Amino acid sequence: MNTYLEFEKPIAELETRVAELKETANSGDLDLDAEIGRLEAKSSKLLRETYAKLTPWQKAQVARHPERPHFKDYVAGLTDDFVPLAGDRGFSDDPAILGGLATIGGRKVLLLGHEKGDDTASRLKHNFGMAKPEGYRKAIRLMKLADRFALPVVSLVDTPGAFPGVQAEERGQAEAIARATEECLSLKVPMIAVIVGEGGSGGAIAIAAANRVLMFEHAIYSVISPEGCASILWRTADKAAEAAEAMRITAQDQQALGVVDRVVPEPLGGAQRDPQEAIANLKEAILEELSGCSNLGGEELLKQRRAKYLAMA
């Protein structure tokens, strides 16, 4: 059963009616093909029109949709094989960031990213994709491993931000994020980062300071959540939609600002409607970007990365 967002209610009504008519047609002798076809065409048109004019706040809702693909889905759809690597060798393993050795389209890579979980139990296990210091230290360990064995790094970002709890702060959350960002910028192998859902603040940039940054069409990328921004500016989260508009959080805005290099198209209605198509689009984009970086030496990659981020200022 599909989960519909608030602005999708008119679409939900039509699709529910189509499902009911199909069930009626299958259980009896009624010929409802014409009516079903008419409603399906109407629903498809409405879906297309709705997603052609999404506001930034609506895109934020799509980026957070519980049925969007998560890291485990990308592993299944992107890779030919995946060997998970766990632990930061200092404190513990953080399930909010996963990573390991993988093969994507015949290319050996180090794949890492945030995992939010897709039901109550897994969301609690993965802390809703909010990593603690040990998660970022695990990412550092894996990136160093990739550098040592000349493996490109591919990171998939989907987090509302780093975990803000007291214990995380006690264990050096800010330092861990800074060190992870530094490691990204120090790699002498190609790094491709993809914002696949939410890209929230330092929790995102810590594994996204890459040579090439890609972003799904309906993903968002920001220094703070729209709700957080609204709470600071207007003392209420009720103005999150206005904050989202002002913050320019969409993939299209981020590309125009030069923060993102490429926008990856999603299926009509978002990645959650057809995860397989979304993952196929992403795989093609990642392989193209890896090919574009493959002939660059370590020093050239460092120079390119440095120029990229200095230019943003």
NORRASUL-V820690 format. One record per helix or strand. SS is the DSSP state (a for helix, b for strand). FROM is the first residue (numbers start at 1). LEN is the number of residues. If there is no record, write none. Layout:
ss-><SS:SS>
from-><FROM:FROM>
len-><LEN:LEN>
//
This chain:
ss-><a:a:a:a:b:b:b:a:a:a:b:a:a:b:a:b:b:a:a:b:a:b:a:a>
from-><6:33:56:71:81:97:107:120:127:133:152:166:173:191:201:212:220:226:237:250:251:262:275:298>
len-><22:20:8:8:4:8:8:6:3:16:8:5:14:10:5:5:3:9:11:1:7:3:19:14>
//
